Structure formats: structure tokens, C-alpha cells
Amino acid sequence: MGKIIILGVVFTLAGLLLTTYSALEYDGVVVIETLKSKGGQARHTHTWFVIEENKIFLEAGHPENPWVQDLQHLRHITVEGEGVTGRHQFSIHDLAPDHTRIRQMMRAKYGW
């Protein structure tokens, strides 16, 4: 009985990971190119996005994400995908009203 429960949990977790990976690789995402803080090598990150008033808003997850840390020494990032391809100037928004509005737009677009 214990083995069945463990296998169920393992298969559930594997399914969730596969779904997240598929969503990030193929469904409504952009690829962000930054330069790694150490070494200056290119880093390519798939992330969710929304557009409002000709501005692209990206899902950063949390400030400790390596690609978000890369932004501290950059003025522009390269974005590729769904009609937003190009080099863009950016700013970081960490204000609660901005965060709430952006999360609502993400929820409307992606359903989460």
C-alpha cells in the first residue's frame, strides 16, 4: 500500500514538472537574453509575459532568480518571441500595486 501512494506522488510531481516545462518551452512565452553577472556569458531564459500600452511585462518569479540578478548590470535586454522580438530598455517594478495588476494580467492570459 505504501509503495502505491509513493508512486502516485512521484507520477503527480513528474506530471506537474512536465506540464510546467512544456508551458515554458512552447506556449506563449518569450526568451530573454541577459549576460551572466559572472563571466559575461549569454543566458537564455524562457518566461511568461503580457503586453499593456506597448510595454512588455515579464514574470520574474523572485528577485533571486539568476537572470533577474543579471539585470543589475544591464541597461537593455534582448527579447524574442510573439511579436516582441528586439532589444529593449527595461525597468524593474517592485511596487505592490504594479505587482497586483501584472499578476491579474498574467492570470487572464495564462489562466493561473
N, C-alpha and C positions, 0 to 999 in steps of 0.2 A: 504494500500500500504506500509506504514512504517513497519508494522509487517512482511510482506513478505521479505523485504530487511534484517531486523534484523535476521530472521530465516535463510536466506541464508548465512549470515555471520557466524552465530553460527554453522550451519552444515559444512561450509567450514573449520572453525577453528577446529571443532571436528574431521573432516577427516584428517587434517594435523597432529594433535596430535596423532591420532590412527596410522597413517602411520609411524610417527617417532618412536612411542613406539614399533610397530611391528618390524621395522627395527633394533632397538637397542636390542630387546629381541631375535630375531630369525634369522637374516640374516647377516652372515659374520662378526660377532663381537666376541670379546674376553671379558672375565670377569676379571677385575683387582681386586686383593685383596690388600688393604692397611690397615694400622692401623690408626684409627682416632687420630688426634693430641691431642684431649682431651679425656682421659679415656682409650685410647689404644685398643678400641674395633675394631673388623674387619669391614671394609667397602668393599662392593662388588659393583663394577661399571661396567656397560656394555659400551663398547666403540668400535669405528671403528679402524681398524689397517691396515697397509701394511707391507710387508717384502721386504727388499732390502739388498743384501750382508750379509745374516744371521743376520740382525738387524731388530728388530720389532719397527715400528714407530706407536705411538698411537695418536689418536685425543683427545687432552686435552680440546678443547673448549676455555677456557680462564684461566689465572693463578689463578683466584679467586675460581675456582671450588674446592669444599671441598676435593676431592680425590687428586687433584694436590697439595693442601696445605699440605696434609698428607705426601707427598714426601720429604718435608723439613727435616724430622727427620728419614728417612729410607735410607738404603743402597741397599735393594733388594725389589722387588715386586713379587707377585705370579700372573701369567697369566694363564688363562685356556681357551682353545678353538683352533680349527682348526690347530692342529699340532704344537702349540707353548706352550703347557702346561708345566709349570715348574716355578721354582724360578729364577728370572733374575735380574742381576745388571742393573741399569739404569743411564741415564744422561738426563738432560733437555737441549733442544736446543731452543734457542730463537733468533737465528740469521735470518735475512731476507732471505738470500739465502737458508738456510735449510728449513725454513717455506714454501717458494715458491715451492721447489722441493717436499716436503712431501705433500703439498696440491695438486700438479699435480698428484702424485701417487694415492692419495685418490680419486680424480676426475675420474681417469682412471678406478679404481676398482669399485667404487660405482655409478658413473655417475652423481655426483653432483658437 
